């Protein structure tokens, strides 16, 4: 998955998946955006370690900058039983949980790819950790490049 940040009133940035052992990079990038603007909407897919680290970075930023409008939204490809069973966790952890209406009726095997495209379409920026040239994260990164998003690929920074 990835996290998107939006600004117009909001700045959208997408965090793309795979893994990163050092959360510092995600924190630094998140804070550099937040210092310069007042409103942010972070979109995250919530399906990997990197998504979790980015969500953690956004939650920390929300605590450190309570005067800024920072929203963390979990974008799911479909409804799950876990969402119902752990409703209080999701309500505490995210400002909103969204299953895009455009994904209604989509076969579950293609739903994650379509959700990722939806997130890219809603984002101005993408923060990624993509180190290989195949897979869902790579496909999302390529789509974001074609759409002209500003992209920070942390795998290239290391």
N, C-alpha and C positions, 0 to 999 in steps of 0.2 A: 504494500500500500504506500501511500505517501500523504504528506501533510501539505495543504494549500493555504496560502496567506493572501488575503485580498484587501485592497484599499482603493477607495474612491471616496468613500466614507470609511471603507475598510480596505486593507491591503491583503491580497490572497497569496499564500505561499504553500506549495505542496511539498510534503516530505515523502520521498519514495523509499522503498524498503531495502532489504538485505540486512546485513548486520554491521554494527560499528561497536568496537569495544570501548571507545572513549567518548563519553557523553559531552565532554567539554566543547567539542566542535559544534554540536547542536545547540548548546547553551549560548555560546558566543555569537553564532549567527542569529539565533532568535532574538537575543538582546540587542544586537546591532540594528535590527529592523525596528524593534519596539522603542528604542531611544529616539528615533527620528520621526515617528508618527504617533498618533493617539489612538487609532482604531485598527484592530486586526481581527481577522477571522481565519483561524487555522483549521484546515481540513485534514483529517487523518483516517486511514483505512483500518488501523487497529489490528493488523494481521501479521505482525512480526516484531522482532526485537527492536529494530530501528524505529518502527512506529511507536512502540512503547517508550523508547528513550526520548523521542521528539515530543510526545504527549507530556512526559515528565518535565521537559524543558519549558513547555508552554505553561504548565501548571505553576512552576516555580516563578516564571515571569509574571503571571497573574498575581501571585502573592507579593512579589517585589515591586510591582507597579499597579497598585490598586486604583489609582486615579485614571488609568488608561482603559479603554474599551477593548478587552481582549476576549475573544470567543474561541473555545476549542470544541470542534464538532466532529463526532465520529460518523463516518459515512460508510454504511453497510451495503453489501450487494443484495442482501435478502434478509428477511426476519429469521431469527433463530430462537429455539427454546431457551437457550442461555440468556437471551435478552429478557425474557419473561421471568426466568428463575432468579436472576441477579439484578433485577430492576433498580434496586437502591444503589448498587455499585455504579451503574451507568449514570444514574441521576446525579450522584456525587462527583463522578469523574469527568463528565462532559457537560457542556452547556446545552448541547442538543445532540440527539441521535437521529440520523436521517437515513432512510432508504429511498433513494430517488424514485419518483413516480415513473420515470422513463425505464426503470428496470422491472416494472410489473410485467409478469408473464415471460420474462427472459429465462431461458434454460439455465439451470444453476451452474453448469460447466462454463458458460460464457459470461456469467454475471459479474465475476470479479474483474475481468478485462473491461467490460462495459462500465462498471463502477469507476475504475481507474481513469477511463476516458472522460467520464462525467466530471471527475475531480479536476483533471487537467483543464477541461473547458471552463471550469469555474475559478481557476487560479491565474494569478499574474506571475507568480514565482513558484519554483519547485526546488526543494532541498532534497537531494538524493544521496544514496551511497550505493552506486552501481559499479561493480568492478568486472563484470563479465558481459559478453555480447550476446546473451540469450536470456530468455525467461520473461516473466511478467513485468518486473521492474525495468528491465532494458526496453521492452516494448513501450512502456509508459513514458520513459525518458525520450525515446525517439519521437513519440507522438507530441510530447511537450516541445521538443525542438522544432518540429514542423509547424506547431501553432505559434511559435515565436515567444514562448515563455522565457523569462530570465531563469537560468538554471545554475544551481550550485551543486556540483557532484563532489561530495566529500571524499570519495574514493580516489579522485584525481588530485586532491589536495595533500594526500598523505605521501 
